[in-house]
């Protein structure tokens, strides 16, 4: 992705945790992120003692909504005597963590503009989007994870670039931040047995690093294969008239000439009949998955944040309607035809 520093860590979760610790984000701080993502994003914020501020998503892309971020900052925050942005409880708003969900980059120009305006740090959660591109306003294709101060990746086996077990990475250009990240990665130690801060054991396993080194040169080819699979789905669903029944994944950057506009970690459709459709696919011997069945604001462990059903309507609707279909580089057109036939058969009998 062109970063000056790439720091291997033990998982995508630990990558984000390391970043938060290195930035000294903790109690009495607040961090804005999406309510529609894997738990680790908000979980890491809570683990360092900070408060996750969960905002709604864009219903088309499923990514965090810049308008929702702006609404929180403009209407529910103020400047304190030191010029810091604080929420209604007096917590200092320190950062925004946009998640490039399912392999599609967030609207980073808008997010970075808000961050600059309110003096916030942007931490990109690119766990699902390694290699994805975003068309910045300066005309350049920017890589996921490298459009802000710091970014993190996951190499869990199910990811587009997966290890044999847990692994992750952090990328940044800032020399001082990179050094802090390395120190926090190894129990706050530098040099050996001299501890400046309380860090963690976030080191990447050597075996996982070796596996990733062998697989990395294949990533671009795998991404191209995933996009080809996505194109077949789009063509087949359109030809069969199924786009009236299901909403296909958004491709907002495709028309701007980007090769890796979307790297399709998941191929997620949506339909109000999601649960029925999934049961039908299961009966046909076709796998599918729900990412995610419940917004983070409705998770029991975050009840203390005070959110209620209806607070984030787009997140809640997506949690009820989205379904991930099979997608991987080796998926053949014949196998995809089986999936499309099954979905067509389901809606033909409604």
C-alpha positions, 0 to 999 in steps of 0.5 A: 500500500506504499506505507513507510512503516508496516508493523506485523502484529498478532491479529487485526484486533491487536493492531487496533488496540496497539494503535489506540494505546500508542495514541494514548486514547483512554478513560475520559476520551470518546472515539467515533465509529460505525455501529455496523461492523465486527465487534472488535472495532468498538471492543478495542475502544472500550478495552482502553477505557474510552467510550465508543460513539456509534453512528449510523451507516450509509444504506447504499454502501453499508459504510459509516455515514459522513453525515452521521459523523458530522451530525454528532460533532456539530449538534452533540459536541462543543469546544471546551476551554482548551479548544478540545471537542467534547461530548455532552458528558465532557469526554474529549472526542479524540478519533474517528475509526472508519471501517472499510466494510466488505472490501469497499472504502469509506468516503474518506475525503469527507471523513478526513475533512471532518477530522481536520475541522474538529482536530481528530485523528483518523484510524482506518480499520481496513481489516476487510479491505486490503488492496481496495482503492479510493478515488481521492479528490486530488485524482489519485487512487489511494489504498485502504489503510493509507488515507489517514494517520494510521491504518490496520489490517487483519490476516485472519484465515478468512480474509482475502490475504489470510494466514494459517491463524491469527495475524495483522498489521499496522501501516503508517508514515509517521516515524515517531508513531511507528516507534511507539507502535513497536514499543507498545507491541512488545510490552512497552519494552525498549531496549530489552527489559527496560519498560517505558510504558505498559504495552502488550504482547502483540507480536506476529508469529514468525510462522504466520509472517512466513506464510503471508510473505509467500501469499502476498504476491498472489493478492492482486490476482486473487482480488481480480478473480473476486471482482470477476466473480462479482461481475458474473453475479451482477450480470446473471442477477440482472439478466434474470430480472432479480434486481427487483427482488435483491439489492446488489453491492454498491460500486460507487467508485467503479466509474472513476477508473479504479482497478481495485474499487472493491475487493469483495471480501464479502458479496453482500446482497439485501432483501426484506426476505433475507431469513426466508432466502437463507433457509432456502439456500441452506435447503439447496446446499448453498452456504451463506452468512449474515454480517451482522445480525445485530448492530453494535449499539444493540449488543448487550455488552454495550447497554451502558452506552444508552442506545435504544432500538430505533436510534440507528435505523439504517444499521438496524435495517441492514442487520435484518436484510443483508446476506453474504453469498459465496465468493472466493477466487476459485468460484466457477461460473457454473457454481455461481449459476447454481446460486443464481438458479436457487435464488431465482427459484425462491423468488419465483414461488413467492 
